[in-house]
């Protein structure tokens, strides 16, 4: 997956821990989703939309769809670099792209669709400020 140069991209690093390995001594596939989520939360926080602040305002961002592709195995002690960006923002739904690499080699990528809701889970229109802060409306 190509990292775009026409929109803001956030970079996060994570280090593989021993308890995240499967019996084959590589990262269990479910842990990749945690790495990707950590990167998305860091992006939100950096841009002023931390989960605690969103909750105080009565909002939440809920993953409604995810499509992952695993390209190479990650192993204990390796540093993985995750690039995250918002591909598009609609009325209620946003699409996020993420790619994970180890020393420049792509390990996995993820496309996530997330919906803006109130705390009861009812869909809500995405605030213009959110779209602007994600680089969508520059």
N, C-alpha and C positions, 0 to 999 in steps of 0.2 A: 504494500500500500504506500502510495506517495504521500509524503508530508507536504502540505500546501505552503506556498510562500505568499499567498494572497489573503491570509487571515491569521489571527493570533493563535499560536500553538504553545501549549504548556508542556513542560518537561518535568518528569518525576523519576527518581531512581529508587529501586527496591533491591534488597539483597535476599537471595534465596536462603531460607533457614532449613535446618535438617528435618524438622517435623512436617514440612510441606511436601516431602518426597513420598513417592509411592513405592511399592515393592521392587520396581525396576531402577530405583535410585535417580529418578528425575521427577520434576515437579508434577504433582497430580493435577490433572486438567482443571479441577474445580478451583484450585488456588489461583490460576490465571485470572479468573473473574474477580477475586479479591484484590489482586494487584491493580487491575484496571479500575475497579471502584475506588480504591485509594487515590489513584491519579485523578479521577473525576472530582472527588471531594476536595482534593488540594486545589484544583483549578477553580472550583466554585468559591472556596475560601479566599484564594488570592484575588479574585475579582469582586469580593465584597458580598458574596452570596453563600456564606457558610451555613451549614445545615441548622445550627442553633438560631441564627438570625432569621432564616426563612421560617422556621417553626414559630418564632416569636411573632412574625407577621401573619401567621395562619396559613403558610404555604408549605408544600413539599413537592419534590421532584421524584416521580416514581418510574422506575424502569418498566416498560410495557413490552419490549421486544429486544432480543439480543442475538446477534449472529457472529460467531467466532470462527476463526480459522487458525489451526495450530500447525506451524511450519517446521519447528525444530524443538528438541527437548532442552529444557533448562535444568541445571544441576546445582547441587549444594554449593553455596558460597559465591555463586556468580552474581554479578550486578546486572540488573535489567533496567533499561531506560525506556520509559513509556512516554510517547508523545500523544497529547490529547487536544482535540479541537472540536468546536461545534460546527457541524456541516451546514445545518439549516435550523431555522426557528419558524414554526408556524403559529397558528392561533393558540393551540394548547400543547402541541407536541414539538419536541426538538430532536434532532438527529445528531449524534456524537460519533466521531471516528477516533480510534485509538490504534496505535501500532507499538509493539514491544520489540526491542532489539537487545542483543548481547554483542558487545564489541563490533557494532555496525551490521551484524547479521540479524535479519528479521526473524523473530521467534514466533510471534502470533499477532493477529490483529482482531479488532472487535468493532462492530457497528452496533450502536445502542440507540433505541428510540425511548425517549422519556416524556412523560406527561406531567404538566403542572396541575396540581390538585390542591383543594383545601385540606385541612387536617382530617376531615371525614372521608376523603377519597373522591370527592366530587370534582370533575374536571373544571379548571379555571383558565381564563385567558392569560397567556404569558404576559407579564408586565413589559412594557416597552424598555424600561431600564435594564431588565434582564437581557433582552435581545441585544441591546447596545453594548452591555458589558461583556457579552460573549463574542463581540466582534462582528455580529451579524449585520448590524445597521451602521456601518461606518461612513 
